[in-house]
Amino acid sequence: MADEADRAQELQEQALEIALGQQKSKPKMNATGRCLWCSEPTGSEGLFCDSDCRDDYEKSKKFRGIR
């Protein structure tokens, strides 16, 4: 017979599976040489020109409810 700890572990495992499934389905962002927030040049590897733009982009996504 399952006790509370067993049920809690099952719920945790289900939540982890759901989170991993959502993570796999997220589209990947590709570096374009321009900042995704302000369009300044970033070089070939960067998505953002600096940490401020990255942070503003993340805040904007949270505000709009995008993961």
PyMOL commands that set and color helices and strands:
alter all, ss='L'
color gray80, all
select helices_A, chain A and resi 4-25+51-64
alter helices_A, ss='H'
color red, helices_A
deselect
rebuild
show_as cartoon
